[in-house]
């Protein structure tokens, strides 16, 4: 089950990728990540939130991190996943 859905996202995205695209199935891999593609962002957020036990608020924090702080191009989904985990740990340590 998803932690958040399309309607709950706070930023504007392109929705060109089909929701049944093979890049959105299974584990996050070497496919390149596009932070402006809604289904990719939503898929990544939900996979991280589910695997780490994050709440809806934390999932929305991930969205904010991606849109405001993630500036890399041509980077795999799995590397973005690790970047987000590091950023979330930094936020936890600041509390």
MIMILO-405636 format. One record per residue (C-alpha): residue number from 0; x, y negated, z negated. Coordinates in steps of 0.1 Angstrom, whole numbers. Example, Ala and Ser with C-alpha at 12.3 -4.5 7.8 and 13.67 -1.06 7.14 Angstrom:
MIMILO-405636
<atom kolke="0" xx="123" yy="45" zz="-78"/>
<atom kolke="1" xx="137" yy="11" zz="-71"/>
***
This chain:
MIMILO-405636
<atom kolke="0" xx="0" yy="0" zz="0"/>
<atom kolke="1" xx="12" yy="-35" zz="8"/>
<atom kolke="2" xx="21" yy="-60" zz="-19"/>
<atom kolke="3" xx="11" yy="-89" zz="3"/>
<atom kolke="4" xx="-8" yy="-93" zz="36"/>
<atom kolke="5" xx="-7" yy="-116" zz="66"/>
<atom kolke="6" xx="-32" yy="-140" zz="51"/>
<atom kolke="7" xx="-12" yy="-145" zz="20"/>
<atom kolke="8" xx="20" yy="-157" zz="38"/>
<atom kolke="9" xx="27" yy="-194" zz="32"/>
<atom kolke="10" xx="47" yy="-202" zz="64"/>
<atom kolke="11" xx="39" yy="-203" zz="101"/>
<atom kolke="12" xx="51" yy="-174" zz="122"/>
<atom kolke="13" xx="49" yy="-160" zz="157"/>
<atom kolke="14" xx="29" yy="-128" zz="160"/>
<atom kolke="15" xx="43" yy="-115" zz="192"/>
<atom kolke="16" xx="55" yy="-81" zz="179"/>
<atom kolke="17" xx="27" yy="-56" zz="177"/>
<atom kolke="18" xx="18" yy="-43" zz="143"/>
<atom kolke="19" xx="25" yy="-7" zz="155"/>
<atom kolke="20" xx="59" yy="-15" zz="169"/>
<atom kolke="21" xx="84" yy="13" zz="161"/>
<atom kolke="22" xx="108" yy="-13" zz="146"/>
<atom kolke="23" xx="82" yy="-17" zz="118"/>
<atom kolke="24" xx="80" yy="20" zz="109"/>
<atom kolke="25" xx="102" yy="40" zz="86"/>
<atom kolke="26" xx="134" yy="26" zz="69"/>
<atom kolke="27" xx="149" yy="-7" zz="76"/>
<atom kolke="28" xx="176" yy="-2" zz="101"/>
<atom kolke="29" xx="200" yy="-17" zz="126"/>
<atom kolke="30" xx="173" yy="-36" zz="145"/>
<atom kolke="31" xx="179" yy="-73" zz="145"/>
<atom kolke="32" xx="157" yy="-94" zz="122"/>
<atom kolke="33" xx="138" yy="-124" zz="134"/>
<atom kolke="34" xx="127" yy="-146" zz="105"/>
<atom kolke="35" xx="101" yy="-163" zz="127"/>
<atom kolke="36" xx="83" yy="-131" zz="137"/>
<atom kolke="37" xx="54" yy="-126" zz="113"/>
<atom kolke="38" xx="52" yy="-88" zz="114"/>
<atom kolke="39" xx="89" yy="-84" zz="109"/>
<atom kolke="40" xx="89" yy="-107" zz="79"/>
<atom kolke="41" xx="58" yy="-91" zz="64"/>
<atom kolke="42" xx="72" yy="-56" zz="69"/>
<atom kolke="43" xx="105" yy="-66" zz="53"/>
<atom kolke="44" xx="89" yy="-83" zz="23"/>
<atom kolke="45" xx="66" yy="-54" zz="16"/>
<atom kolke="46" xx="93" yy="-28" zz="19"/>
<atom kolke="47" xx="116" yy="-46" zz="-5"/>
<atom kolke="48" xx="87" yy="-54" zz="-29"/>
<atom kolke="49" xx="76" yy="-18" zz="-30"/>
<atom kolke="50" xx="110" yy="-3" zz="-34"/>
<atom kolke="51" xx="120" yy="-28" zz="-62"/>
<atom kolke="52" xx="86" yy="-29" zz="-79"/>
<atom kolke="53" xx="82" yy="-66" zz="-72"/>
<atom kolke="54" xx="49" yy="-84" zz="-79"/>
<atom kolke="55" xx="30" yy="-105" zz="-54"/>
<atom kolke="56" xx="46" yy="-137" zz="-68"/>
<atom kolke="57" xx="80" yy="-122" zz="-63"/>
<atom kolke="58" xx="71" yy="-111" zz="-28"/>
<atom kolke="59" xx="61" yy="-146" zz="-20"/>
<atom kolke="60" xx="95" yy="-158" zz="-35"/>
<atom kolke="61" xx="112" yy="-135" zz="-10"/>
<atom kolke="62" xx="92" yy="-152" zz="18"/>
<atom kolke="63" xx="104" yy="-186" zz="6"/>
<atom kolke="64" xx="140" yy="-174" zz="4"/>
<atom kolke="65" xx="139" yy="-161" zz="40"/>
<atom kolke="66" xx="123" yy="-193" zz="54"/>
<atom kolke="67" xx="144" yy="-218" zz="34"/>
<atom kolke="68" xx="178" yy="-201" zz="27"/>
<atom kolke="69" xx="183" yy="-174" zz="54"/>
<atom kolke="70" xx="203" yy="-189" zz="83"/>
<atom kolke="71" xx="221" yy="-160" zz="99"/>
<atom kolke="72" xx="215" yy="-149" zz="135"/>
<atom kolke="73" xx="219" yy="-115" zz="150"/>
<atom kolke="74" xx="218" yy="-96" zz="118"/>
<atom kolke="75" xx="202" yy="-62" zz="111"/>
<atom kolke="76" xx="171" yy="-57" zz="89"/>
<atom kolke="77" xx="192" yy="-36" zz="65"/>
<atom kolke="78" xx="217" yy="-65" zz="60"/>
<atom kolke="79" xx="189" yy="-89" zz="54"/>
<atom kolke="80" xx="174" yy="-65" zz="28"/>
<atom kolke="81" xx="208" yy="-65" zz="9"/>
<atom kolke="82" xx="210" yy="-103" zz="11"/>
<atom kolke="83" xx="175" yy="-106" zz="-4"/>
<atom kolke="84" xx="183" yy="-82" zz="-32"/>
<atom kolke="85" xx="214" yy="-103" zz="-41"/>
<atom kolke="86" xx="194" yy="-135" zz="-40"/>
<atom kolke="87" xx="167" yy="-121" zz="-62"/>
<atom kolke="88" xx="192" yy="-109" zz="-87"/>
<atom kolke="89" xx="208" yy="-144" zz="-88"/>
<atom kolke="90" xx="173" yy="-158" zz="-95"/>
<atom kolke="91" xx="168" yy="-133" zz="-123"/>
<atom kolke="92" xx="201" yy="-142" zz="-138"/>
<atom kolke="93" xx="192" yy="-179" zz="-139"/>
<atom kolke="94" xx="161" yy="-172" zz="-160"/>
***
